[in-house]
Amino acid sequence: MTRITDPECWLDQMFAAKAAQTGGVLRRSRAWIDREVGFDRFELEVRRRGFHMIESADQILVVCHNDPIRILF
């Protein structure tokens, strides 16, 4: 598959989502991230914002705040 949007535009749209703006959680498939911006670029952006990133199976979860998190089980 080929990239659908400009990578910077995709990142801007992703982090402009209401969930990102209010400290919520974003979920995207790893394949979609790889296709749109590349995982390394995405990881840099998540780190730059001070957010947390969790990988589960083929899904990437971004917790859009920098408070501590705890995995319960």
C-alpha positions in Angstrom: 0.0 0.0 0.0 1.1 3.6 -0.6 0.9 6.6 1.6 -2.4 8.4 1.5 -1.5 11.8 3.0 1.5 13.9 3.7 3.2 12.5 6.8 3.3 15.8 8.7 -0.4 16.4 7.9 -1.2 12.9 9.1 0.6 13.6 12.4 -1.1 17.0 12.8 -4.5 15.4 12.3 -3.7 12.5 14.6 -2.7 14.7 17.5 -5.4 17.3 16.9 -8.0 14.6 17.7 -10.2 15.4 20.7 -8.8 12.4 22.6 -5.2 13.7 22.1 -6.2 17.2 23.2 -8.0 16.0 26.4 -5.6 13.5 27.7 -7.3 10.4 26.2 -6.1 7.4 24.3 -5.4 7.1 20.5 -5.4 3.6 18.9 -4.0 2.9 15.4 -2.8 -0.3 13.7 1.0 -0.7 13.4 0.6 -1.3 9.7 -1.2 2.0 9.2 1.4 4.0 11.2 4.2 2.3 9.1 2.4 3.2 5.9 1.6 6.8 6.7 4.6 8.1 8.6 6.9 5.2 9.5 7.1 3.9 13.1 10.4 5.6 13.9 8.9 9.0 13.0 5.8 8.3 14.9 7.7 7.2 18.0 9.7 10.4 17.9 6.6 12.5 17.8 5.0 10.6 20.8 8.2 11.0 22.8 8.5 14.7 21.8 5.0 15.3 23.3 5.8 13.4 26.5 3.1 10.8 25.9 3.2 7.1 26.5 3.0 4.4 23.8 1.9 0.8 24.3 2.0 -2.0 21.7 -0.5 -4.8 21.9 -0.6 -7.3 19.1 -0.9 -5.2 15.9 -2.3 -2.1 17.7 -0.5 0.9 19.0 -2.1 2.8 21.9 -0.9 6.3 22.7 -1.9 7.6 26.2 -2.0 11.4 25.5 -0.7 12.7 28.8 2.6 12.6 30.7 1.3 11.4 34.1 2.5 8.0 35.3 0.6 5.0 34.1 0.2 1.6 35.7 -0.6 -1.6 33.8 -2.9 -3.6 36.2 -2.8 -7.0 34.5 
